[in-house]
Amino acid sequence: MRTTKKIFKWVLYLLLIPVSYLLISLILTLITIDRNEIATNGDKTIFLGTNGVHLDIIIPIKNIDSLVLSGIRHYQNENYLSFGWGDENFYINTPTWGDLTLSNATRAMFLKSTTLVHVTRYKKQRTDWVEIKVNDAELQKLNSYLLKTFKTKTDGTKIMLKDKGYSPIDDFYKANGNYSCFNTCNSWVNTGFKESGLKSCLWTPFDFGLLNKYK
């Protein structure tokens, strides 16, 4: 009987960790960091996109700084680039949700791991993207945030993983930073918005947190 109580107690302790994480995450997600008061309405456009779990920042190529664009594969008939960030092992070994394994998910969430930038190229704007108007200063800050995310060689060249994309229109590049349950793909996007002076969550690991600020 005593052993059973101990086991039950430890099960409760273990359940308390994810429940606490979820509750704290939801609270911080609901807290809004407003757009900088000094910011003026902009005439430039960026977008937020999601696959239902993972957020991407999408920018028209004409609004991407040349330093960010340098070394990224793109073609003349393409007009938009989306940028996502995440765990390297998860990105490479989980091309679809059907490939998701407990091992990959656990490793991504609880072990600090190397990361990649996922860049996808588009010819046309998609109807499910959320449009956001930004000014020149906000756009430049967002470009700077993207630039410092890319890991580079000593000569400043971006490091693309050859033949690792999911399709003919996307590529992976080595990134700075480590992924964990406290620094997720979605918190990376949220941090980029926060550093750019755009409306954001105090912190969020979810895609809906930032999306709901703009819908």
Secondary structure, DSSP 8 states (H G I E B T S, - for coil): -HHHHHHHHHHHHHHHHHHHHHHHHHHHHHSEE---TT----SEEEEEEESSS-EEEEEEGGGS-HHHHTT----TT--EEEEEEEEHHHHHH-SSGGG--HHHHHHHHHS-EEEEEEEEEESS--TTSEEEEE-HHHHHHHHHHHHHHB-B-TTS-B-EETT-SSSTTEEEEEEEEEEBTTB-HHHHHHHHHHHTT--EESS-SSHHHHHHHH-
